[in-house]
Amino acid sequence: MNIFIRKIAHEDAAAITALSHQLGYSLSPEQILQNMTAVMANKDHDAFVAVHEKKIIGWIGVSNAIQIESLPFCEIRGLVVDEEYRKKGVGKMLMEKAKHWCKEKGNNMVRLRCNVKRTDASLFYRHLGFKETKEQKVFELNLDG
C-alpha cells in the first residue's frame, strides 16, 4: 500500500472532520478548520495527514510543551486512523513523522494521553514502546455557565 505523510492543509478540514467523528469527536467542519488554522499558525504545534490514493486516511497533531515543573517535551495532541486502514502501519507512520518533528524541536521525550476506554489504542502505544507513567482525571469548567 502506497501511503505518504504530509503537513496538514486547509483543504483537509472535511476529511479531518470525518475521521474525528469516527472517534466520537463531533465538531463541525468550520470549527475543525478554525482549530487547524490555529495549529498551522503556531510554531510550537503541527499536524500531518496520511494519504493513500488521494484519500486522507489518518492524521496526527503534535505540540512542543514547555512547563515550569518539568523538562520540555512533545505531546501527541491527537491521532486518528480511518477504521478501514487500522492495523496496516498507518498509525506507526504518522507517529514516526511526529517523532521526527519532536527531534527537530530539540526534544527527546514524547508524551500522549489516551482515554481508558480506548483499549486498542493503549495496546498500539505500548507496541510502539510507550510506557504508562501515570493515571489522572480530567476536570473541566465551562466559563459560560
C-alpha positions in Angstrom: 0.0 0.0 0.0 1.5 3.3 -1.1 1.0 5.9 1.7 2.7 9.2 2.1 2.7 11.7 5.0 2.4 15.4 4.5 1.7 18.6 6.5 -2.0 19.3 7.1 -3.6 21.8 4.8 -6.8 23.9 4.9 -8.5 21.8 2.3 -8.2 18.8 4.6 -10.8 20.1 7.0 -13.7 17.9 5.7 -11.6 14.7 5.8 -10.2 15.5 9.3 -13.8 16.1 10.5 -15.0 12.8 9.2 -12.0 10.9 10.7 -12.5 12.7 14.0 -16.2 11.7 14.0 -15.1 8.1 13.9 -13.8 8.5 17.4 -16.8 10.4 18.7 -15.5 14.0 18.3 -18.4 16.0 16.9 -17.0 19.4 16.0 -18.3 20.9 12.8 -16.0 21.2 9.7 -16.0 25.0 10.3 -14.7 24.6 13.9 -12.2 21.9 12.8 -10.9 24.4 10.1 -10.6 27.1 12.7 -8.6 24.8 15.0 -6.4 23.6 12.1 -5.7 27.2 11.2 -4.6 28.0 14.7 -2.3 24.9 14.8 -0.8 25.8 11.5 -0.1 29.4 12.7 1.7 28.3 15.9 5.4 27.4 15.6 5.0 25.0 18.6 2.2 23.0 17.1 2.0 21.0 13.9 -0.2 18.3 12.2 0.2 15.8 9.5 -2.0 13.6 7.4 -1.5 10.2 5.9 -2.7 10.0 2.3 -3.5 6.8 0.2 -4.7 7.2 -3.4 -5.5 10.9 -2.8 -7.7 10.0 0.2 -6.8 11.2 3.7 -6.7 8.1 5.9 -5.3 9.4 9.1 -4.0 12.5 10.9 -1.7 13.3 13.9 -1.3 16.5 15.8 1.8 17.3 17.9 2.9 20.1 20.1 6.1 21.3 21.8 5.2 21.7 25.5 7.1 23.9 28.0 6.1 23.7 31.6 7.6 25.2 34.7 7.8 22.0 36.7 9.2 19.6 34.1 11.7 19.4 31.3 10.3 20.3 27.8 8.6 17.5 25.9 6.5 17.0 22.9 2.9 15.8 23.2 0.8 13.9 20.7 -2.4 16.0 20.7 -4.5 13.7 18.5 -4.1 10.6 16.3 -6.9 9.1 14.2 -6.6 6.5 11.5 -9.6 5.6 9.4 -11.2 2.4 10.7 -10.7 0.7 7.3 -7.0 1.3 7.5 -6.2 0.4 11.1 -3.6 -2.3 11.8 -1.9 -1.6 8.5 1.0 0.6 9.7 -0.6 4.0 9.1 -0.6 5.0 12.8 3.0 3.9 13.1 4.0 6.1 10.0 2.2 9.1 11.5 3.9 8.5 14.9 7.3 8.3 13.2 6.6 11.7 11.5 5.7 13.2 14.8 8.8 11.8 16.5 10.9 13.3 13.7 9.2 16.7 14.3 9.9 16.4 18.0 13.6 15.8 17.4 13.7 18.8 15.1 12.4 20.8 18.0 15.2 19.5 20.2 13.0 17.2 22.3 13.8 13.6 23.0 10.6 13.0 25.1 7.2 12.3 23.6 4.1 12.0 25.7 0.5 11.3 24.9 -2.8 10.8 26.6 -5.2 8.0 25.9 -8.8 7.6 27.1 -9.0 4.5 29.3 -11.9 3.3 27.1 -9.6 3.0 24.1 -8.0 -0.3 24.9 -6.9 -1.0 21.3 -5.1 2.4 21.2 -3.4 1.7 24.5 -2.1 -1.6 23.1 -0.9 0.2 20.0 1.0 2.8 22.0 2.6 0.1 24.2 3.6 -1.8 21.0 5.4 1.4 19.8 7.4 1.4 23.1 5.4 4.0 25.1 5.2 3.2 28.8 2.3 4.2 31.0 3.6 6.6 33.7 0.5 7.7 35.5 -3.3 7.8 35.7 -5.1 11.0 36.0 -8.6 12.5 35.8 -9.6 15.4 33.5 -11.6 18.2 35.0 -13.5 20.9 33.1 -15.2 24.1 34.0 -17.4 25.8 31.5 -16.9 29.6 32.0 -20.1 30.4 30.0 -22.3 28.8 32.6 
